[in-house]
């Protein structure tokens, strides 16, 4: 049997307990420590999962030669220094999304991991759900044809975050999914974002994000903290079929529609009337694939271990996290410009100093 790897969870707040529980029950991992400045909070998490060592000292964890990896579940503004310190200590790192609070800091982290030959994994949890894995498979198999559009809605009532706007709070989920399921990933050159703050909280509480994708497709994301109803839905339209993912419908999370518009090949000189005559509407069957029910975080922890053992990038590696971060950065610039499209490049820049 392959020897277990040792991991420490950094942060025992909202997400840390979920990570700790999954590492604690994993066949791949030994939970070596739960680290939090609030030692009592760390102890409560440890007690709730059947026991684990706790500490308030990050330096102590990073100095321990038995610790192979750390999983970071702290606010995004703290990711940069913790990740760099962990990589410099020779630890593999999994970090909660978004990867960092600024793009250049994310670039530092990705470059440093490459320099050290260590795994840097983004915890894009949704990408390990059975539904999203099936969506990726269907698209890769050509079931939808060429992608024409992606339309995603993630709305609910609260919670209004004290330190980030609705884009940084909710959109990383949708962006990470789009990056994971599309063959070209988040391959875009610009982002247009419109936000509203009707409650005058000082940050956008309602937001719309649009970006062109490779091949003329368009992606659109709607995020909202103020909706009285909760919706988690993504529609992916293709030339062959359209897929609808409803994450709140456990009986039928995915529906595939053999419906769409067929346009016969015409020349540019053909009149509008003739072009209209070549448009037909396809009304075919609808089907829903059977999906297993399992916790996504179990897949996350298993992938982290496999990437380390096999010496390969994780399926949601640091570069995937950086692509999501780059879109968020462009969205922020677009907001500041009144919604004008903000250009971006997904090229990774050379590493900056740790003090940046």
Secondary structure as the mmCIF struct_conf table of DSSP 4:
data_model
#
loop_
_struct_conf.conf_type_id
_struct_conf.id
_struct_conf.beg_label_comp_id
_struct_conf.beg_label_asym_id
_struct_conf.beg_label_seq_id
_struct_conf.end_label_comp_id
_struct_conf.end_label_asym_id
_struct_conf.end_label_seq_id
HELX_LH_PP_P HELX_LH_PP_P1 UNK A 2 UNK A 4
STRN STRN1 UNK A 5 UNK A 10
BEND BEND1 UNK A 13 UNK A 13
TURN_TY1_P TURN_TY1_P1 UNK A 14 UNK A 15
HELX_RH_AL_P HELX_RH_AL_P1 UNK A 16 UNK A 25
BEND BEND2 UNK A 27 UNK A 28
STRN STRN2 UNK A 29 UNK A 35
BEND BEND3 UNK A 37 UNK A 38
HELX_RH_AL_P HELX_RH_AL_P2 UNK A 39 UNK A 48
TURN_TY1_P TURN_TY1_P2 UNK A 49 UNK A 50
STRN STRN3 UNK A 54 UNK A 55
BEND BEND4 UNK A 56 UNK A 56
HELX_RH_AL_P HELX_RH_AL_P3 UNK A 58 UNK A 63
TURN_TY1_P TURN_TY1_P3 UNK A 65 UNK A 66
STRN STRN4 UNK A 69 UNK A 72
BEND BEND5 UNK A 74 UNK A 74
HELX_RH_3T_P HELX_RH_3T_P1 UNK A 76 UNK A 78
HELX_RH_AL_P HELX_RH_AL_P4 UNK A 79 UNK A 88
TURN_TY1_P TURN_TY1_P4 UNK A 89 UNK A 90
STRN STRN5 UNK A 92 UNK A 96
BEND BEND6 UNK A 97 UNK A 99
BEND BEND7 UNK A 101 UNK A 102
HELX_RH_AL_P HELX_RH_AL_P5 UNK A 103 UNK A 116
TURN_TY1_P TURN_TY1_P5 UNK A 117 UNK A 117
STRN STRN6 UNK A 120 UNK A 123
HELX_RH_3T_P HELX_RH_3T_P2 UNK A 125 UNK A 128
BEND BEND8 UNK A 129 UNK A 129
HELX_RH_AL_P HELX_RH_AL_P6 UNK A 130 UNK A 140
TURN_TY1_P TURN_TY1_P6 UNK A 141 UNK A 142
BEND BEND9 UNK A 143 UNK A 144
BEND BEND10 UNK A 146 UNK A 146
STRN STRN7 UNK A 147 UNK A 157
HELX_LH_PP_P HELX_LH_PP_P2 UNK A 159 UNK A 161
BEND BEND11 UNK A 162 UNK A 164
HELX_RH_AL_P HELX_RH_AL_P7 UNK A 166 UNK A 166
HELX_RH_PI_P HELX_RH_PI_P1 UNK A 167 UNK A 171
HELX_RH_AL_P HELX_RH_AL_P8 UNK A 172 UNK A 181
BEND BEND12 UNK A 182 UNK A 182
TURN_TY1_P TURN_TY1_P7 UNK A 183 UNK A 184
BEND BEND13 UNK A 186 UNK A 186
BEND BEND14 UNK A 189 UNK A 189
STRN STRN8 UNK A 190 UNK A 196
TURN_TY1_P TURN_TY1_P8 UNK A 198 UNK A 199
BEND BEND15 UNK A 202 UNK A 203
BEND BEND16 UNK A 205 UNK A 205
STRN STRN9 UNK A 206 UNK A 212
HELX_RH_3T_P HELX_RH_3T_P3 UNK A 214 UNK A 216
STRN STRN10 UNK A 218 UNK A 224
BEND BEND17 UNK A 225 UNK A 225
STRN STRN11 UNK A 226 UNK A 238
BEND BEND18 UNK A 239 UNK A 240
STRN STRN12 UNK A 242 UNK A 246
TURN_TY1_P TURN_TY1_P9 UNK A 247 UNK A 248
TURN_TY1_P TURN_TY1_P10 UNK A 250 UNK A 251
BEND BEND19 UNK A 253 UNK A 253
STRN STRN13 UNK A 254 UNK A 263
TURN_TY1_P TURN_TY1_P11 UNK A 268 UNK A 269
BEND BEND20 UNK A 270 UNK A 270
HELX_RH_AL_P HELX_RH_AL_P9 UNK A 272 UNK A 277
TURN_TY1_P TURN_TY1_P12 UNK A 278 UNK A 278
STRN STRN14 UNK A 279 UNK A 287
HELX_RH_AL_P HELX_RH_AL_P10 UNK A 296 UNK A 310
TURN_TY1_P TURN_TY1_P13 UNK A 311 UNK A 311
BEND BEND21 UNK A 312 UNK A 312
TURN_TY1_P TURN_TY1_P14 UNK A 315 UNK A 316
STRN STRN15 UNK A 317 UNK A 317
HELX_RH_AL_P HELX_RH_AL_P11 UNK A 318 UNK A 336
TURN_TY1_P TURN_TY1_P15 UNK A 337 UNK A 339
STRN STRN16 UNK A 342 UNK A 343
HELX_LH_PP_P HELX_LH_PP_P3 UNK A 347 UNK A 351
TURN_TY1_P TURN_TY1_P16 UNK A 354 UNK A 355
#
